[in-house]
Amino acid sequence: MKRTRSAACFALGLVVAGGDAMAQAATNAALFSSNPESSAATPATGEKDWSFSVSMYGYFVPDSRDYVQPTMTADRGRLHLEARYNYEDVDTGSVWIGYNFSVGDTLSLEFTPMLGSVFGSTSGFAPGYEATLSWSQLELYTEGEYVFDSVESSDSFFYTWSEFTFAPVSGFRIGMVVQRTALYQSDFSVQRGLLAAFSHNALELTACIFNPDANQPVAVLGVGWSF
């Protein structure tokens, strides 16, 4: 969060003529004894430094191409920057800019609307969002984007990934996950599954299984690092 910088100021009074010289000298000494540097407020810490994250998700898709999906983010105050690969399509990248804001304490919401450019096997532009709603040990996270395909409008598509998890102990959460993607063929337009994640300091390991009741479920393993 941005911090406002405050500065103190001081004033000098004019010594009114009159009175004896000793009193005038004492008055002058009192006026000039305060150091302008000491009266100034301590320097503000300024805007928060940059924070970064890197994540890699491996998708193991039966009868299809396995792939790795990396994501990098950079945040400073309200500014959010992000880059993704193999998210909208294989051999496709996207870059994003967004605006961070948050509200609440016990029940908190973090929300980032974004705008992105998509290029590669699929090209176009995409509005998107990321949001986290937290209360006690429960957390709902969701991200989504609608890609307007610049080559073939009929290929425009809405992508989403959402998690609803419970953290029984610190560093461990478990719950449900859903996604909608066009990267590979599936019998389900919206895939649903189970998720477990372990975290320690800045490192998190995630395992997901989509369509666990299907003949060929999809496994996803991820690792993330924040710094």
N, C-alpha and C positions, 0 to 999 in steps of 0.2 A: 504494500500500500504506500502511496506517495505520502511523504511527510512534508508539511509546509515549513519553510525556513523562516525563523523569527529573528529579528535584530533589535537590540536595545538601543536607545538613544539617550543622550544626556544634554542638559542645558546649563549654561553659565549665567548667573545673575550679575547685573551691574551693581557695583558697590556704590551706594548712595553717599555722596560727599557729606562729611560731618562725622562726629564722634571722634574719639581719640585715636591716635595712630596705632596703638597696641591692639585695640578691638578690630580695627580695619585689617591689620596684618593677620590676626587670627581668623577673621572671616575669609580672607583670600586663601589662607592655607587650607581651610576646610573645603573651599570650592574646588581647589586644584588637586586636592589629595586623592580624589576618586579617579582611578585609571580608566580611560575609555575602553581599553581592551578587556579589563576585568568586568566592566559593566555590560559588555556585550554578551548576549546569550551564547552558550556553548554551541559550536557548529552542529547543524543538524546532520544526521547520518545520511540524508539524501534518499533517493529512490532505491528500492531494494535491488540488489545485484541480480544478474541473470541467473536463472535456474534452467537446467536441461534434463531431458530424459531420453533414453534409447531403449527400444524394445524390439524383440525378434520373436515372431510366431511361426512355428513350423506346422504346416497343414499336411496331414497324411490321409489322402483321399483314395479309397479303393477304386480300382479300374480307371484311374485318372492320373494326372500329373501331380506329384507332390511338389510343394513349393514353400518358400520362406517369405514372410511378409514383415519387412522392417519399417519402423516408424521412429522419427526423431522429432522432438519438440524443444522449443526455447521460449521462455516466458520472462518478461520483465514488467512488473506492475500490471497494467491493464493489457499490455501487448502480448499476443500469443502468435507464435510462428510454428509451422509444422510441415513436415515432408513425409510422404508415404510412398511405398513401392509395392507392387503386386496387391494392391488393395481393391481398386476398382476393376482391374483386369490384370492378367498376367502380362509381364513386360510393359507395365504401365506405371508411370509416376504421377504424383500430384503434390502441389505446394499450396500452403494455406496461410491466411492471415486472419486473426480473430481478436475479439475483445473480451477480456476476463472481467467478471464481476461476481460477487457473492453476497448473500444475505443470511441472517439468522445465526444462532449460537447453538442452543440445544438441538433444534431442528434447523439444519443448515442446507443451503442450496448454493452450488457453484455452477455457473452457466457461462458458456463461451459460444456465441454465434460466430460463424466463420464464412469465408468466401475462398474458393479454391480454383486452381487451374489444373486440368487433367491432360496428360500428353502420353503418347506411346501407342500401343495397340488400340486403345480407346482414347479419344481426345474430345475436349469440351470444357465446360466450366460447371462449377457445382457450389450451391449454397449448402452449408452444413452446420452442425452444432455438436457440442459436447456438454454433458450435464451430470452432476452428482448430487443426489439428495441423501443426506445422512441423518440418522437419529439413533442415539445410543449405539448398539452393536449391529444395527441394520444399515445397509447401504444399497441404494439403487443408482447404477451408473448406466448411461446410455449415450451413444454417439450415432449420428446419422448424416447422410448427405444424399442429395438428388443430383445425379449427373445428367446434364443436358448434352447429349452426344452431338457434336458439331458436324459429323459426317452423315450419320443416319439417325434421324430424330426418333425413329421407332425403337432404337436401342437405348434410349434414355431410361434410367433405372434408379430406384431408391434403395440405398444400402443402409443397413443398420446393424449394430451390435449392442446388446443390452445385457446387464448383469443385475441380479438381485441376490445379495449375499448376507450371511449372518456370520459374525466373528465371535465364536464362543470364548476364545482366548486371544491375547495379543499375538499378532504375527501369523494368524491362521484364519481363513474365511472359507466358507463353503456355501454353495447355492445353485441357482439356476442361471442359464445363459441362453439367449436366442440371437440368431443372426439371419439376415437376408442378404444374399450375395449372388452375383452372376459369374463368379470365377469358375465354378464347376457345376456340372449337372447334378441335380438332386431330385428325389421324389417329393420333396417338401419345398414349397415356396418360402416358408419361414421355418428354419431349422431350430430345434430346441434341444437343450442338453443339460448336463451337469458340469459344475465347475468347482475346483478346489485350488486354493492359492496359499503359498507360504511366503512370508517376507521376513527379512532380517536387515536392519539398518536401511540402506538404500537399494537393496536387491530384492526382487520378487520373482518367484517361480510359479507358473500357472499351468494347470492341466484341465483340458475340457474334452468332453466326449459328446458329440452331436448325434442325434437320432439313435440313442442307445438301444431302442427297441426294434430298429430296422435290421435288415440282413447285413448291411454293410455300413456300420457307423463310421463317422469321420472323427479322427483324433487330432487335437490341437495342443501343442506344447509351446509355452512361451517363457521368455526370461526378460525382465525389465530392470533397468538401472537408472536411478535418479541422482543428479549431482548439481 
